[in-house]
Structure formats: C-alpha cells, structure tokens
Amino acid sequence: MFVHPKCEFGFAKTCGKLISVIIREMTEELRASAAEFPAVTILGPRQSGKTTLAKYVFPDYRYISLEDPDTNLRAHDDPRELLSDLGDSGIIGEIQKVPDIASYLQGFIDSKRGNGRYILTGSNQPILRNTVSQSLAGRTAILELMPYSFQEIMKYDSIPNTYELIVKGSFPRVYEENIRPERFYNSYLQTYIERDVRLMVNVKDALQFQRFVTLLAARVGQLLNFESLSNDLGLSSTTLRNWFSVLKASYVIYELHPWYANIRKRLIKSSKVYFTDVGLAAFLVGIHNSDQLKTHPLRGNLYENLIVTEVLKGAFNKGVRPELYFFRDSTGNEIDLVVQIAGRWIPVEIKSSATFSKDFVKSMSMFKGLGVGEVDNGLVFYNGEANISYNGIPILNPLNIGTRSLWDVIQNPN
C-alpha cells in the first residue's frame, strides 16, 4: 500500500482494484481501536466513507456487504456458513440489514484469540448499538464516521470559501467525483433518506415525509417545536417525533440538547436540530449557489450548522463522544455551543458575520457568572478574514486555523 507523502492520498482495494483515497482523520483511531479489540464497529451516515476507510486500513481483508441481495439471503438462511467463508478476518458492510448476524459473530470471535479481526459498518445506530451491546459486549470498539472534515477537504485542494462549503457540503463523492451538489443531494434524498428511512417507519405518503424533512432544514439552529410542525403538516406530533427519531438514528440529523445545571432538565426542554451534512440542509431549502446563500435569511443558521457538525466530526475522529449543548435563558441570553471537557465548561459563539462586534461575547461573561464550576473564557468562530482576540477571548475564522480540527481548537485555542 502506497501513501503519497505530500498530498496525503493512499490506496484502498475495491473489487480487487486499487483506488486512490484520501487518508481520513479517523485512520489512526481505527488502527488503535483494532489493536485493542477483536472487532471495530464503524457507524455513520450513508456515503460517509465507512467502507472505503475500512478497506484502506485493512486492504487484505475480504469484504462482504449485507445490502447485496444474495449475501443478505445467505446471512438470513445460514449465517454460520457465511461467516465461515469470510474467514478469520473480514469487513462486513451494512450490518444493520441483518443485525442478528452479530450474535453468530460472537462465537467466531471467541473461538480464536486476536484483535482487529472484524470491521463492521452500518448506518442505523439504535439497531446496531443494541445488537453490539448485547452480542459483542467487550469485543468491539464503536467509532462514528461523519462526512469529510475541513482538514480532509483541504487534502483535495485549497478549501472553498465558507459559502461554497455550505452549498457543496462534505460528502466524499461530491469531491472524489466532482459531482454537482444539487445533483448529488437530489439522488441522496431519494436513494437513501426516502427509501431507507421511510421503510423503517412505514411512511405511506412520500410527499408528506419529504415536506417534514424540508421543514426541519428550514429550522436548523432553531428550537424544535413539534406542535408547530404538526400544524404545518396536518399530522400528529407523535408521528413527527417518530420520524424525527429515525432521521436522527440514521445520522441524517443531529439533536443538540439545551444546557441546564440540573442534568434531568436537558432531556425535557426544547432541543435544536442540525443536519449532519449542511449541504443537504441547503439543498432542501432551495439554496444551490454561494451568491444565493449570501443574502438568504438562513445564512446564519446554516453557518451555525456547519460549525456545530464540524466540532462533532473532530471529536468523533478521535474516538470521543462529545458533550455538546447550547444555552438559552428566559431573558434572551444565548450561547450557541457549550462544550464540557474534563469538568470544564467552554462557551462557543458562532457568527456568520465577517466583521467582529463586541456583542459576540456579551453572553459569555454572564454565563461565567452563573457559578456552575470551572468555565473557560471561551471562543468565537466567525467568518472574518483575520484571527483576533478580545478581552482574552479568541475570535477565529474556522477555515483559517491550519490543520487542527475545531475540536482540538476548542480544547486549546492558542
């Protein structure tokens, strides 16, 4: 396996051929996890590059996909024979299609010692998490791979400007195959979201379901109100909550919970919704180019979506499940992101403006005065050209911080 030292590309085997791939930020974490566990389960959205990553790190492993009709049938009819044919090591894709196979895999893992033998990939976290926790407890590490991070996009070329990045999104195929974003997201919506998610919740009216997804996109960065959505669609809030749960479970959307000193309150107050890929959200609300985005009323919301999910990616690529919240009080004070790391609270403001304003940091001093423990000065991500500082608070352009992830920058902005 060859890795180019400058452009950070490597090769992975697909159908017996070597294809050029970028080296993902999760590569070292996957290797480290495989060195410590017999199996590694990689979860994440469809088309985020899970299989490509697994094939790159383990180029000699045989690969089977449970989405293939013949393989799926064999997995249902005789899973032991299928696993025997796979051998002592292998990559099993789309395991959520036959989650029961994990129970049989346990026996194969226990029959022979050795770590890093099986790599499992899937795109539905509740099904897989429940299966893994019951059948492969203590035998598998769990990683979550999102679409490309800023650092990974930079490996193709210089990173696009903020507005281009929001419209283009970060799915690997958009960059690998230079697909026009509008064409990619139209196909993604029909092929994966409508097909996979609708099957899981038995949606009978495809138009209503697509309208629901579109209404969520129009509410990125806003408080969720299922009663309002129910009135707009003429459907019960119970139905919409069920649809929402499945979209979240399939990594289409991400739910950000509110911060409260009382932990139980985080689960009963209104959350915010973001899309795991901001390009999909932009497509759903009809934004198809950067000029259109510059004057769009959702520009700030989509920029916030971009940054929140980028923080999430940086943590996941290190094998960390981050504690992320937002803060809002009854008087209107708000902080876009509150991050807990090692007992510290770190407030983060996210502003799409290219010009710094003192108002950016107004809520931070208030939050620090709540007396909730150790609170850092925090930082601001904005769309200005220069990285500056104000009263000890870094004001940073997230596209102008070098090769560090936003997760790393939040922990140590200097």
N, C-alpha and C positions, 0 to 999 in steps of 0.2 A: 504494500500500500504506500503510495507516494503522497507527500504533503508539500505543497509549494511553500517555501519559507517566507515569501513576501505577501502574496495575495491571499494566503490562508485558505486555500482550497485543498480539498483532498478528493479521494475517490471512494465510492461505495459500489458494491455489486448489486445489480438489478437484472434479473433474468439471465444471469451468467455473464453479464457485461459490466464493465467499469464505467460509471458515470461520474462526472465532476460534481462535487457538492462543497458547500462552504462548511467550515468547521464550526459547529454550533457551540454557543456559550455553555451549554449543559454537558458537553463532551466529558470533561474531567469528573464531573459529579456522577455521571453514568458509570464511568470506569471505576470510580471509588466505591460506588454502591455495589457494583458487580463483584468487586473484590471482597465484599463483606457479607453478601447474601447469596444463596443459591439461585434466586430469581430476582429480576427487577421488573416492576410494572410501570410502564410509561403511559400516563393519561394525558388527555388534552383534546382540543378541538379537532374535528376532521380537517385534513390537509395542513396540519401544523408542522409536519415533517417527522413524526414519531418513527415511522418505519425507516425512512432514509437515515435518521440518526442511528438507529439500532444496527442497520446494515453497515454503516460506516465504521462504527466502533467494533463490530463483530463481523468482519467481511466473510469469514469462513463458515458462519452458521447457516444452516438450512432455514429457509423462510417459508411459512405457510400462512395463508390468510383465511380466516373463518368466514369472510364475506364471499369467497369463491363458492359457488353453489355445490360443486362436487365435494370440496373439502368440508363444507358445512354439513353436508349429508353424512359424510363419514364420521365427523365429530359427534353427531347425534346417534348414529347407528352403532359405532364401535370406537369410542374414544381411546380405549387402551391400544388398539391396533394402530390408530393414527399417531399416537404419541410414541409408540414403539418404532414406527417408520421414521419419525423425526430424529430419533437417536438420543444420545446422551446430552445434547445441547441443541438449541434452536431458537428461532424467533417466531412467535405466534401473534399474528396481527388480528385486530378487530375481535378481541376475545369476548367482548360484550355480546356478540352474536350467539355464543354458546358458553355462557358463564359457568355452567356445571362442569366444564372440562377442567377447571381449576381443582376440583375435588380429586380427579384422577391424576392430575399432575403432581399432587402432593405425594402420592405413592412413588412416582418416578424420582422425585427429588430425594425422598427418604431412603430409597434403595441404593443410592450411590452418593458418597460424600463429594463435595466440591462446590465452590461458589461460582457465580456468574454463568450458570449453565443455561438458564432460560430467560429470554427477554419477552415480556408480554406487552402488547399495546392495545389501547382501547379509548373510546370517546364518550363513555357514559359513566360518570363517577359513582353514583349510588349503587348501581348494579355491581360494578367491579369492586368497589370498596367493601361492600357487604360480603361478596364472594371471597375476596382476598383475605379479609379479616377472619373469616370462618375457616376457609380451607388452607390458606397459605400463611397463617399467622406465624410470625417469626422466621418465615422462609423467604419473604420478598421485601425489598425496599419499594417505595412508591414515589415516583417523580411525576411532575406535571410540566409538560412542554407546551408553551404558547407559540404563536407565530413569531416571526423574526423580531428581534430587539433592534434598537438603533445601531448598536455595535455590529450586529450581524448584517444589517442593510449596508453599512459602510464597507463591508468586505466586497460588495459588488462594485461600488463606485462611491464617489462623494455623496453624502447623504442629501436627499432632496430638501427643499425648504419646508417649513412647517406645514403650509397649506397643501403642498403637493403630497406630503407624507400622510396627512389626514385623508385625502381623497384616494390615494393609492393603497393605503392600509399596509399590512405587513405579512400577508400570506406568502409563503415561499414561492409558489408557482407564478405569482404576479411578477416576481423578479427573475426567477430562473428562466421563464419562457417569454418574458416581456409581453404579458397579456394585458390588454387594455382593461383597467379596473372595472369599468361598467360591465364589460362582457364577463369577466371572471365572477363578479358578485351576483349577477343575474343567474349564472349557472350554479353557483354555490347555494343560492337561496332555494332554487328549485330541486337541485340534486340531493342536497344534504339536509337542509333545515326542514323543507316542506315534506320530504319523503321520510326521513328518519324520525323527526320529532312528531309528525302527525301520526305515524304508525304507533308510537309509544303511548299517545293519549287518545288514539282513535278519533281524530278530528274528521268530521264529516263535511264541514264547509271550509274548503281550502281558502276561499276569499276572506272569510272572517278571521281565519288564523293569520293570514298574511297581513291583514289590517292591524291585528293585535301586535305583531312584530314591528310593524311600521310605527304604530303609536308609541311603543317602547323606545324606538330610535329617536322619536321627537321629544322624548322626556329624559334623555341622557343627562346625568348630573342633577336631576331634579328629584324631589321626594316622591316616592311611589304612592299613588292613590288609586286603589283598586275599585273604589266606588265610582270615581270619575271615569275610569276606563270602562267599567261596566255600563255606565250610562251612555258612553260614546258608541259602544258596540252592541248594546242591547242583549248582553249575555250576563250570566250571574258572576258575581265576584269569585265564587267558589271555583267555577270553571276556569276563570282567568288566572287564579292563583295556581291551579294545577298546571296550566300551560306554562306559566312563569317558572314553576319548579322544574319542569322538564327542560326548558330552554337553558336554565342555569346548570342543570345536571349534565347537559350536553355541551357545556362550555361555549354556548352562543352568547350568553350574557353573564355579567358579574354583579353580585349584590354587595354593596358597601353599607355596613351597618353603622348606626349612629353611636357616638361615644357618650357614655354616661359613667359616673363614678360607681353607680350600682350596676354590676355586670348584668343582672337579670333584665334591666330595662333595655339593654342593647337589643334584646330579642323581641320586644313588644312595641317599639316605636317605629316610625316610618323609615325605611331604608332608601338608598339611592340606587339607580340602575345604570350600568355601563355595559357596552358591548366589548367582548374580549378582543375584537378587531374593529378599530374605529372606522376603517374603510367601509365595512358593511353598514355601519350606522349612517355614514354619509351617503352611501348609495340609497339606502331605504328612504331617506328624507329628500331625495332628488338632487343631491349635490354631485356633479360629475366633473368639475374642474376647479382649480385653485382660485381663479378670479371670481367664480360664483360664491365660493366659501368666504372670501374676504369681507363681503357685505351681508352675509347671511346672519339672521338673528340667532342661529345656533352655533355660531363660530366659537364663542367662549365655552359652551357646553362640550363641543366636540374636542376642543383643545384640552379641556379637563379630562375627558375620556382618554385621550391619547396619553397623558402623563400618568394617570392612575394605573392604567394597564401596563405601562412601561415599568413602573415601580414593581408591580406584581411579577412581571417577567424576570426582572433582575433577581428577585428573591427565589422564585421557582428554579431558576437556572443554577442556584447554589444549593438546591435541595431544601429550602426554607419555606415553611407555610407562614406567611407574614401576618401580623396582627395589624390590620388597617381599619380605620374608622374615619368618620367625619364628625365635626362638632357644630352644633347649632343650638343657641339658647332662645328663650322666649322673647328676648328683646331684639333679635335680629343679628346678633354677633355670630359669625360663622367662620370655621376653618375648613378648608377643602379636604384636607387629609391629616389625620392624626395617627402617627406610627408608634407602636410600642416595641422597643428593642431593649432587652436585658434590663427591664424595670424602668427604663427611661421613656418619657413621652416626648415625641418630636412633632411639633406642628409644621405643616407644609401648606403654603398657599400656592395656588395655580392660577396664573393670569395670562390671558391671550394677548394682552396689550404689549406693544413694542416700547412703550415709554413707562419708566418707573414712576410710581406715585407712593407717597407716604401712607396712603390708605391701604396699601397692600399688606402692611404689617400691623395695622391698628388692632386687630383681634388677638394678636399673639401675646401682647403684654397682659391683656385681660385674661387669656387662658392661663398664662403663667401665674397669675394671681389667685387662681382657684384653690391653690393649696392641695393639689392631688398627688403630690410626690415630686420626684425629680423630673423637671421639664426643661428641655434644651431650648436654646434661643430659636431654633427652627430655621427654615429657609424658604425662599420663594423661587418658584420656577416661572419664568415669563418669556415673552417672545422678542425681547430686545436683543440687540447685537452684542452688547458688552456685558461681561460678568462683573458685578459691582458688589459693594457691601454698604449696609445702612444700619447704624447702631449695633454692629456686631452680627447682623443677620445677612447671610449671603443671598444675593439676588442673581440667579443663574439662568442662562439660556441652556436648556437641556440638550440642545444639539451642538453646544459649544463647550463640552466638558471632557473632550478626549475620549478615551476608550473605556472609562469606568461606567458601570451601569448606574441608573438612578438610585437603585437600592444601596449601592456602595456609597454614593454621594450623600444620601440622607444620613447614613451612619457616620460619615466623616467628610463634611463638605469642603475641608481645606486641602 
